[in-house]
Amino acid sequence: MAVEHLEILVEEPSMEALLRVLLPKFLHRGIEFRVRVFNGKQDLLSQLPQRLSGYHEWLPDSWRIIVLVDRDQDDCHKLKKQLEDIAADARLSTKSSVPHTEWPVVNRLAIEELEAWLFGDMDAVRAAYPRVPRTIEERARYRHPDAIRGGTGEALERVLKSVNYFSGGLRKLEAARKIALHMNPEQNRSHSFQVFRNTIDELARL
């Protein structure tokens, strides 16, 4: 059965803001979505077992659930296993456990944080904040968005502060929404974003 609706579970409001702007740019026509935001990563993880068990009782065949969390400093494989185990306990198969069937759940990580996806499209960052220099992505520390050390949120704040934006501290919700308006999903250099985008494309083909 064709996918008609996505339930997307995210850990904080800035990811919700980005997705509400960005998803309509590449979500296939006829697929609706709803973003459900939690009060941080631990809140999402603590509520996820009950939430998925609830979905198991009534989820339509044409719906899919995407669980999207930041890796932060967690071990990538351990965090992904934790998410997979929670889905299994709720008796919901995942894309990783049954990749060639119509799985209801897919777990995805933003590596390291949402801001890695923003660093993946520096043209969009510059469109939103024109004083950001064109040489940023050429610097070794920013060349690979998913490998920026010390936190991508902190790195983006440093970049923007250096050209006199957000002198009082990065306002993540505002930045995510403003940059998302200019993002081109096809050119994003973040590998974790590419995996997320490819998942959306694959859902449209089910």
C-alpha positions in Angstrom: 0.0 0.0 0.0 1.3 3.5 -0.9 2.5 5.7 1.9 0.1 8.5 2.6 1.3 9.9 6.0 4.5 10.3 8.0 4.6 10.7 11.8 8.0 12.2 12.6 9.2 12.2 16.2 11.9 14.8 17.0 13.6 15.8 20.2 13.4 19.6 20.1 11.6 22.6 18.4 14.4 23.7 16.1 14.3 20.4 14.2 10.5 20.7 14.0 10.9 24.2 12.6 13.4 23.1 10.0 11.3 20.1 8.9 8.1 22.1 8.5 9.8 24.4 6.1 12.1 21.9 4.4 10.0 18.7 3.9 7.5 20.3 1.5 10.4 20.9 -0.9 11.1 17.2 -1.5 8.2 15.3 0.0 6.3 13.6 -2.8 2.9 14.9 -3.6 0.1 13.1 -1.8 2.1 12.3 1.3 1.2 14.3 4.4 3.3 14.6 7.5 3.0 15.6 11.2 6.0 16.5 13.4 5.7 15.6 17.1 8.2 17.4 19.2 9.5 16.3 22.6 11.3 18.1 25.4 14.8 17.0 24.5 16.4 13.8 23.6 16.0 12.0 27.0 12.3 12.9 27.0 11.9 11.4 23.6 13.8 8.2 24.5 11.8 7.8 27.8 8.4 8.3 26.1 9.2 6.3 23.0 8.4 2.8 24.3 4.9 3.9 25.3 4.4 6.0 22.2 5.4 3.1 19.8 3.3 0.6 21.7 0.3 3.0 21.2 1.0 3.3 17.5 1.1 -0.5 17.3 -2.5 -0.7 18.3 -3.9 1.5 15.5 -1.3 2.5 12.9 -2.8 2.4 9.4 -1.0 0.4 6.8 -0.4 3.6 4.8 1.4 5.4 7.7 5.1 5.4 8.6 6.9 6.6 11.7 10.3 8.3 11.5 12.2 8.7 14.8 14.8 11.4 14.4 17.4 12.1 17.1 20.7 13.9 17.4 23.7 11.6 18.0 25.4 14.3 20.2 28.3 12.5 22.0 26.6 9.1 22.1 28.0 6.1 20.4 26.3 5.9 17.1 25.8 2.2 17.0 24.6 1.9 20.6 22.1 4.7 20.1 20.7 3.2 16.9 20.5 -0.2 18.7 18.6 1.4 21.6 16.1 2.8 19.1 15.8 -0.5 17.3 15.2 -2.4 20.5 12.5 0.0 21.6 10.7 -0.6 18.3 11.1 -4.4 18.6 9.7 -4.4 22.1 6.7 -2.5 20.7 6.3 -5.2 18.1 7.0 -2.8 15.3 9.4 -3.8 12.6 12.0 -1.2 11.3 13.7 -0.5 8.0 16.9 -1.9 9.5 15.3 -5.1 10.7 13.3 -5.9 7.6 14.7 -3.7 4.8 12.8 -5.3 1.9 9.3 -5.2 3.3 6.8 -2.5 4.2 8.3 -1.6 7.6 6.3 0.9 9.8 9.3 2.5 11.6 12.6 4.0 10.5 15.2 5.3 13.0 17.5 8.1 11.8 20.3 10.0 13.5 21.4 13.6 12.8 25.2 13.4 13.1 26.2 15.2 15.2 23.3 17.6 15.6 20.7 19.4 13.5 23.3 22.1 12.8 25.4 19.6 10.8 22.5 19.7 8.3 22.7 23.5 8.2 26.5 23.3 7.6 25.7 20.9 4.8 24.2 23.8 2.8 26.3 26.8 3.3 24.7 28.6 0.4 21.5 28.5 2.4 23.3 29.8 5.5 24.7 32.7 3.5 21.3 33.5 1.9 19.9 33.8 5.4 23.0 35.5 6.9 24.8 37.3 4.0 27.9 38.4 6.0 29.0 34.7 6.3 32.1 34.4 4.1 32.2 32.1 1.1 35.4 30.5 2.4 33.8 28.8 5.5 33.3 25.4 3.9 36.8 25.4 2.5 38.3 25.4 6.0 39.4 22.0 7.2 37.3 22.1 10.4 34.1 22.7 8.5 34.7 20.7 5.3 32.8 17.7 6.5 29.6 18.7 8.2 29.1 15.4 10.1 32.7 15.4 11.4 32.8 18.9 12.9 34.4 18.6 16.4 33.2 20.3 19.5 29.5 20.4 18.6 28.0 21.7 15.4 25.7 24.0 17.3 28.6 25.7 19.0 30.5 25.8 15.6 27.5 27.5 13.9 27.2 30.0 16.7 30.9 30.9 16.4 30.7 31.4 12.7 27.6 33.6 13.0 29.0 35.6 15.9 32.2 36.2 14.1 30.3 38.2 11.5 28.1 40.0 14.1 25.0 37.8 14.1 23.5 36.5 17.4 25.9 38.4 19.6 23.7 37.4 22.6 23.9 33.7 21.7 22.5 31.5 18.9 18.7 31.4 18.7 18.4 27.9 17.3 14.7 28.0 16.4 15.1 31.2 14.5 18.2 30.1 12.7 16.8 26.7 11.7 13.6 28.3 10.3 15.4 31.1 8.4 18.1 28.8 6.9 15.6 26.1 5.9 13.8 28.6 3.7 16.8 28.6 1.4 18.0 25.0 1.7 18.3 22.8 -1.4 17.8 19.2 -0.4 19.6 17.9 -3.4 22.9 19.7 -2.7 23.3 19.2 1.1 26.7 17.8 1.9 25.8 16.3 5.2 25.8 12.5 4.9 23.3 12.0 7.7 20.9 14.5 5.8 21.4 12.5 2.6 20.4 9.3 4.4 17.3 11.0 5.7 16.4 12.5 2.3 16.9 9.1 0.7 14.6 7.5 3.2 11.9 9.9 2.3 12.4 9.1 -1.4 12.3 5.4 -0.7 9.0 5.8 1.3 7.4 7.4 -1.7 8.2 4.3 -3.8 6.7 1.8 -1.4 
